[in-house]
Amino acid sequence: MFKSIDLKNDPIPKLFLCFSIPSVTGMLINALYAIVDGIFIGRFVGADALAAITIGLICTLSSTQFNYQHFFL
């Protein structure tokens, strides 16, 4: 089973690791996906499609940051 996290009594370094590891893992997976997607799109479809994928990635990352900012405020 999963151990519960006590935000009031647990030490801050432990809490920091418990919350940062999933976030960093998600960012690494997203970056790997963008790299592999760029390789395949750039090689098989062309430069215009690669530019569109890059713009789409920037829009996705910006909207994610905007949503997180409003979630934590």
Backbone as CSV, one residue per row, in Angstrom:
resi,resn,N_x,N_y,N_z,CA_x,CA_y,CA_z,C_x,C_y,C_z
1,MET,0.826,-1.192,0.000,0.000,0.000,0.000,0.869,1.254,0.000
2,PHE,0.233,2.356,-0.285,0.927,3.637,-0.310,0.962,4.247,1.085
3,LYS,2.091,4.857,1.401,2.213,5.547,2.676,1.640,6.952,2.507
4,SER,0.865,7.376,3.468,0.255,8.704,3.375,1.307,9.788,3.655
5,ILE,1.052,10.946,3.082,1.940,12.091,3.265,1.262,13.065,4.214
6,ASP,1.966,13.378,5.291,1.443,14.320,6.277,2.112,15.670,6.051
7,LEU,1.394,16.606,5.433,1.972,17.900,5.099,2.294,18.736,6.332
8,LYS,1.676,18.426,7.435,1.887,19.227,8.644,3.115,18.775,9.432
9,ASN,3.376,17.474,9.471,4.405,16.967,10.372,5.640,16.407,9.672
10,ASP,5.569,16.057,8.397,6.718,15.492,7.697,7.772,16.570,7.451
11,PRO,9.048,16.174,7.405,10.100,17.167,7.139,10.017,17.698,5.706
12,ILE,10.410,18.946,5.540,10.284,19.627,4.251,11.099,18.951,3.147
13,PRO,12.349,18.510,3.387,13.081,17.843,2.298,12.373,16.582,1.784
14,LYS,11.769,15.827,2.676,11.034,14.635,2.260,9.820,15.024,1.419
15,LEU,9.105,16.044,1.838,7.946,16.505,1.081,8.363,17.037,-0.288
16,PHE,9.482,17.762,-0.302,9.980,18.301,-1.563,10.275,17.172,-2.546
17,LEU,10.924,16.120,-2.086,11.217,14.989,-2.960,9.946,14.262,-3.394
18,CYS,9.006,14.110,-2.480,7.760,13.408,-2.817,6.973,14.127,-3.908
19,PHE,7.052,15.445,-3.941,6.303,16.204,-4.933,7.122,16.521,-6.180
20,SER,8.451,16.607,-6.050,9.254,16.998,-7.213,9.586,15.828,-8.126
21,ILE,9.749,14.639,-7.595,10.113,13.495,-8.433,9.049,13.209,-9.497
22,PRO,7.763,13.152,-9.180,6.772,12.940,-10.250,6.730,14.081,-11.262
23,SER,6.949,15.302,-10.808,6.939,16.444,-11.712,8.110,16.394,-12.684
24,VAL,9.290,16.121,-12.173,10.479,16.032,-13.027,10.354,14.856,-13.989
25,THR,9.835,13.741,-13.526,9.631,12.583,-14.396,8.685,12.926,-15.529
26,GLY,7.605,13.613,-15.230,6.664,14.018,-16.269,7.288,14.956,-17.281
27,MET,8.115,15.898,-16.818,8.780,16.818,-17.736,9.773,16.092,-18.628
28,LEU,10.497,15.112,-18.079,11.442,14.340,-18.887,10.731,13.506,-19.949
29,ILE,9.613,12.919,-19.589,8.836,12.145,-20.561,8.304,13.058,-21.656
30,ASN,7.824,14.228,-21.281,7.324,15.193,-22.268,8.445,15.644,-23.199
31,ALA,9.646,15.891,-22.666,10.778,16.298,-23.499,11.204,15.179,-24.438
32,LEU,11.232,13.956,-23.941,11.577,12.815,-24.793,10.564,12.643,-25.917
33,TYR,9.291,12.804,-25.602,8.248,12.720,-26.621,8.441,13.798,-27.687
34,ALA,8.767,15.017,-27.269,8.963,16.110,-28.221,10.172,15.845,-29.117
35,ILE,11.239,15.295,-28.563,12.431,14.998,-29.355,12.141,13.914,-30.383
36,VAL,11.530,12.828,-29.958,11.220,11.730,-30.879,10.216,12.191,-31.933
37,ASP,9.226,12.951,-31.534,8.243,13.478,-32.479,8.914,14.375,-33.506
38,GLY,9.833,15.225,-33.066,10.556,16.095,-33.984,11.408,15.331,-34.965
39,ILE,12.036,14.253,-34.506,12.854,13.439,-35.404,11.999,12.820,-36.498
40,PHE,10.894,12.194,-36.131,10.061,11.525,-37.126,9.367,12.509,-38.057
41,ILE,8.830,13.579,-37.494,8.139,14.561,-38.331,9.128,15.259,-39.266
42,GLY,10.284,15.659,-38.756,11.274,16.340,-39.576,11.832,15.472,-40.680
43,ARG,11.984,14.184,-40.392,12.575,13.287,-41.375,11.568,12.839,-42.432
44,PHE,10.334,12.557,-42.037,9.387,11.940,-42.968,8.373,12.915,-43.560
45,VAL,8.078,14.011,-42.892,7.052,14.921,-43.398,7.672,16.184,-43.979
46,GLY,8.587,16.803,-43.253,9.249,17.974,-43.807,9.409,19.100,-42.812
47,ALA,10.039,20.172,-43.300,10.377,21.299,-42.430,9.145,22.075,-41.973
48,ASP,8.147,22.219,-42.847,6.934,22.951,-42.460,6.185,22.240,-41.334
49,ALA,6.110,20.932,-41.426,5.445,20.170,-40.374,6.230,20.241,-39.068
50,LEU,7.557,20.230,-39.168,8.384,20.346,-37.963,8.184,21.701,-37.294
51,ALA,8.053,22.752,-38.089,7.782,24.082,-37.534,6.424,24.106,-36.834
52,ALA,5.421,23.458,-37.431,4.096,23.411,-36.815,4.120,22.646,-35.494
53,ILE,4.860,21.547,-35.448,4.977,20.772,-34.210,5.666,21.603,-33.123
54,THR,6.694,22.359,-33.501,7.407,23.193,-32.531,6.499,24.271,-31.962
55,ILE,5.724,24.919,-32.819,4.782,25.938,-32.350,3.718,25.308,-31.451
56,GLY,3.248,24.135,-31.833,2.266,23.434,-30.998,2.818,23.077,-29.632
57,LEU,4.098,22.675,-29.583,4.721,22.344,-28.302,4.817,23.576,-27.407
58,ILE,5.174,24.710,-27.992,5.260,25.952,-27.208,3.888,26.325,-26.655
59,CYS,2.851,26.186,-27.470,1.488,26.488,-27.001,1.074,25.542,-25.878
60,THR,1.409,24.273,-26.012,1.061,23.289,-24.986,1.772,23.590,-23.672
61,LEU,3.070,23.870,-23.738,3.815,24.172,-22.515,3.328,25.458,-21.867
62,SER,2.997,26.454,-22.679,2.495,27.718,-22.133,1.153,27.529,-21.437
63,SER,0.265,26.762,-22.049,-1.046,26.540,-21.430,-0.916,25.712,-20.156
64,THR,0.008,24.767,-20.134,0.238,23.978,-18.924,0.742,24.862,-17.794
65,GLN,1.685,25.735,-18.096,2.211,26.654,-17.082,1.116,27.582,-16.593
66,PHE,0.287,28.069,-17.492,-0.803,28.968,-17.112,-1.791,28.255,-16.196
67,ASN,-2.119,27.009,-16.502,-3.059,26.246,-15.672,-2.475,25.963,-14.296
68,TYR,-1.190,25.604,-14.213,-0.570,25.351,-12.921,-0.497,26.614,-12.083
69,GLN,-0.228,27.739,-12.732,-0.121,28.995,-12.000,-1.447,29.337,-11.344
70,HIS,-2.553,29.140,-12.035,-3.856,29.448,-11.457,-4.286,28.402,-10.433
71,PHE,-3.757,27.178,-10.581,-4.102,26.127,-9.619,-3.496,26.401,-8.259
72,PHE,-2.277,26.921,-8.233,-1.573,27.111,-6.960,-1.797,28.477,-6.334
73,LEU,-2.415,29.405,-7.033,-2.637,30.722,-6.445,-3.910,30.776,-5.648
